[in-house]
Amino acid sequence: MGTIHAANPAKSRRLTSVLRLLMKRGDKGATTRQIIKVCDVCAVNSIASELRAAGHRIDCKTRIDANGGRVATYRLVVGA
């Protein structure tokens, strides 16, 4: 498997904004759509991977909504 070329969260606006949102949302987490809208980013799964590479624990749970669509919710795990 290849190596990720992750940005430094301290120097990346997109990583910092997503990390701040996940910290603010706490245990509720944030869906892909919420992250895209609030942080003005795309490729949320890649951002989560970059944050993981920087040492943050990001969980992602997927559920099926009422219309049969998949909804991914990302959550920052603190102190585990």
Rosetta constraint file for C-alpha pairs under 8 A:
AtomPair CA 4 CA 50 HARMONIC 7.48 0.50
AtomPair CA 4 CA 53 HARMONIC 7.69 0.50
AtomPair CA 5 CA 50 HARMONIC 7.89 0.50
AtomPair CA 6 CA 49 HARMONIC 7.99 0.50
AtomPair CA 6 CA 50 HARMONIC 4.85 0.50
AtomPair CA 6 CA 51 HARMONIC 7.82 0.50
AtomPair CA 6 CA 53 HARMONIC 6.61 0.50
AtomPair CA 6 CA 54 HARMONIC 7.52 0.50
AtomPair CA 7 CA 11 HARMONIC 7.48 0.50
AtomPair CA 7 CA 12 HARMONIC 6.52 0.50
AtomPair CA 7 CA 15 HARMONIC 7.88 0.50
AtomPair CA 7 CA 50 HARMONIC 6.61 0.50
AtomPair CA 8 CA 12 HARMONIC 6.09 0.50
AtomPair CA 8 CA 15 HARMONIC 7.91 0.50
AtomPair CA 8 CA 54 HARMONIC 7.06 0.50
AtomPair CA 9 CA 13 HARMONIC 7.54 0.50
AtomPair CA 9 CA 15 HARMONIC 5.14 0.50
AtomPair CA 9 CA 16 HARMONIC 5.44 0.50
AtomPair CA 9 CA 51 HARMONIC 7.09 0.50
AtomPair CA 9 CA 54 HARMONIC 7.35 0.50
AtomPair CA 10 CA 16 HARMONIC 6.61 0.50
AtomPair CA 11 CA 16 HARMONIC 7.88 0.50
AtomPair CA 12 CA 16 HARMONIC 6.02 0.50
AtomPair CA 13 CA 17 HARMONIC 5.93 0.50
AtomPair CA 14 CA 18 HARMONIC 6.27 0.50
AtomPair CA 14 CA 39 HARMONIC 7.08 0.50
AtomPair CA 14 CA 40 HARMONIC 7.99 0.50
AtomPair CA 14 CA 41 HARMONIC 6.48 0.50
AtomPair CA 14 CA 47 HARMONIC 7.89 0.50
AtomPair CA 15 CA 19 HARMONIC 6.05 0.50
AtomPair CA 15 CA 47 HARMONIC 6.40 0.50
AtomPair CA 15 CA 50 HARMONIC 7.85 0.50
AtomPair CA 15 CA 51 HARMONIC 7.00 0.50
AtomPair CA 16 CA 20 HARMONIC 6.07 0.50
AtomPair CA 17 CA 21 HARMONIC 6.21 0.50
AtomPair CA 17 CA 39 HARMONIC 5.81 0.50
AtomPair CA 18 CA 22 HARMONIC 6.17 0.50
AtomPair CA 18 CA 35 HARMONIC 6.68 0.50
AtomPair CA 18 CA 39 HARMONIC 6.23 0.50
AtomPair CA 18 CA 47 HARMONIC 7.92 0.50
AtomPair CA 19 CA 23 HARMONIC 6.14 0.50
AtomPair CA 19 CA 51 HARMONIC 7.84 0.50
AtomPair CA 19 CA 76 HARMONIC 7.82 0.50
AtomPair CA 20 CA 24 HARMONIC 6.10 0.50
AtomPair CA 21 CA 25 HARMONIC 6.10 0.50
AtomPair CA 21 CA 30 HARMONIC 7.76 0.50
AtomPair CA 21 CA 35 HARMONIC 7.57 0.50
AtomPair CA 21 CA 39 HARMONIC 7.82 0.50
AtomPair CA 22 CA 26 HARMONIC 6.18 0.50
AtomPair CA 22 CA 29 HARMONIC 5.91 0.50
AtomPair CA 22 CA 30 HARMONIC 6.53 0.50
AtomPair CA 22 CA 74 HARMONIC 7.55 0.50
AtomPair CA 22 CA 75 HARMONIC 6.08 0.50
AtomPair CA 22 CA 76 HARMONIC 5.73 0.50
AtomPair CA 23 CA 76 HARMONIC 6.51 0.50
AtomPair CA 25 CA 29 HARMONIC 5.23 0.50
AtomPair CA 25 CA 30 HARMONIC 6.67 0.50
AtomPair CA 26 CA 75 HARMONIC 7.03 0.50
AtomPair CA 26 CA 76 HARMONIC 6.97 0.50
AtomPair CA 27 CA 75 HARMONIC 6.53 0.50
AtomPair CA 27 CA 76 HARMONIC 7.68 0.50
AtomPair CA 28 CA 75 HARMONIC 7.13 0.50
AtomPair CA 29 CA 73 HARMONIC 6.07 0.50
AtomPair CA 29 CA 74 HARMONIC 5.31 0.50
AtomPair CA 29 CA 75 HARMONIC 4.23 0.50
AtomPair CA 29 CA 76 HARMONIC 7.07 0.50
AtomPair CA 30 CA 34 HARMONIC 5.90 0.50
AtomPair CA 30 CA 35 HARMONIC 6.29 0.50
AtomPair CA 30 CA 73 HARMONIC 5.28 0.50
AtomPair CA 30 CA 74 HARMONIC 5.39 0.50
AtomPair CA 30 CA 75 HARMONIC 6.60 0.50
AtomPair CA 31 CA 35 HARMONIC 6.24 0.50
AtomPair CA 31 CA 71 HARMONIC 6.79 0.50
AtomPair CA 31 CA 72 HARMONIC 5.52 0.50
AtomPair CA 31 CA 73 HARMONIC 4.13 0.50
AtomPair CA 31 CA 74 HARMONIC 6.07 0.50
AtomPair CA 32 CA 36 HARMONIC 6.18 0.50
AtomPair CA 32 CA 44 HARMONIC 6.31 0.50
AtomPair CA 32 CA 71 HARMONIC 7.39 0.50
AtomPair CA 32 CA 72 HARMONIC 5.94 0.50
AtomPair CA 32 CA 73 HARMONIC 6.40 0.50
AtomPair CA 32 CA 74 HARMONIC 7.37 0.50
AtomPair CA 33 CA 37 HARMONIC 6.12 0.50
AtomPair CA 34 CA 38 HARMONIC 5.93 0.50
AtomPair CA 35 CA 39 HARMONIC 5.56 0.50
AtomPair CA 35 CA 40 HARMONIC 7.44 0.50
AtomPair CA 35 CA 41 HARMONIC 7.26 0.50
AtomPair CA 35 CA 44 HARMONIC 7.32 0.50
AtomPair CA 36 CA 40 HARMONIC 5.15 0.50
AtomPair CA 36 CA 41 HARMONIC 4.96 0.50
AtomPair CA 36 CA 42 HARMONIC 5.82 0.50
AtomPair CA 36 CA 44 HARMONIC 7.27 0.50
AtomPair CA 37 CA 41 HARMONIC 7.46 0.50
AtomPair CA 43 CA 47 HARMONIC 6.51 0.50
AtomPair CA 44 CA 48 HARMONIC 6.18 0.50
AtomPair CA 45 CA 49 HARMONIC 6.32 0.50
AtomPair CA 46 CA 50 HARMONIC 6.24 0.50
AtomPair CA 47 CA 51 HARMONIC 6.20 0.50
AtomPair CA 48 CA 52 HARMONIC 6.16 0.50
AtomPair CA 48 CA 58 HARMONIC 6.49 0.50
AtomPair CA 49 CA 53 HARMONIC 6.17 0.50
AtomPair CA 50 CA 54 HARMONIC 6.36 0.50
AtomPair CA 51 CA 55 HARMONIC 6.60 0.50
AtomPair CA 51 CA 56 HARMONIC 5.52 0.50
AtomPair CA 51 CA 57 HARMONIC 7.69 0.50
AtomPair CA 51 CA 58 HARMONIC 7.47 0.50
AtomPair CA 52 CA 56 HARMONIC 4.75 0.50
AtomPair CA 52 CA 57 HARMONIC 5.70 0.50
AtomPair CA 52 CA 58 HARMONIC 6.37 0.50
AtomPair CA 56 CA 76 HARMONIC 7.38 0.50
AtomPair CA 56 CA 77 HARMONIC 7.78 0.50
AtomPair CA 57 CA 76 HARMONIC 5.96 0.50
AtomPair CA 57 CA 77 HARMONIC 5.40 0.50
AtomPair CA 57 CA 78 HARMONIC 7.41 0.50
AtomPair CA 58 CA 74 HARMONIC 6.55 0.50
AtomPair CA 58 CA 75 HARMONIC 5.56 0.50
AtomPair CA 58 CA 76 HARMONIC 4.69 0.50
AtomPair CA 58 CA 77 HARMONIC 6.02 0.50
AtomPair CA 59 CA 74 HARMONIC 5.63 0.50
AtomPair CA 59 CA 75 HARMONIC 5.18 0.50
AtomPair CA 59 CA 76 HARMONIC 6.43 0.50
AtomPair CA 59 CA 77 HARMONIC 6.92 0.50
AtomPair CA 60 CA 72 HARMONIC 6.40 0.50
AtomPair CA 60 CA 73 HARMONIC 5.49 0.50
AtomPair CA 60 CA 74 HARMONIC 4.48 0.50
AtomPair CA 60 CA 75 HARMONIC 6.40 0.50
AtomPair CA 61 CA 72 HARMONIC 5.65 0.50
AtomPair CA 61 CA 73 HARMONIC 5.37 0.50
AtomPair CA 61 CA 74 HARMONIC 6.70 0.50
AtomPair CA 62 CA 70 HARMONIC 6.40 0.50
AtomPair CA 62 CA 71 HARMONIC 5.46 0.50
AtomPair CA 62 CA 72 HARMONIC 4.34 0.50
AtomPair CA 62 CA 73 HARMONIC 6.31 0.50
AtomPair CA 63 CA 70 HARMONIC 5.67 0.50
AtomPair CA 63 CA 71 HARMONIC 5.34 0.50
AtomPair CA 63 CA 72 HARMONIC 6.60 0.50
AtomPair CA 64 CA 68 HARMONIC 5.51 0.50
AtomPair CA 64 CA 69 HARMONIC 5.41 0.50
AtomPair CA 64 CA 70 HARMONIC 4.64 0.50
AtomPair CA 64 CA 71 HARMONIC 6.10 0.50
AtomPair CA 65 CA 69 HARMONIC 5.35 0.50
AtomPair CA 65 CA 70 HARMONIC 6.26 0.50
AtomPair CA 65 CA 71 HARMONIC 6.62 0.50
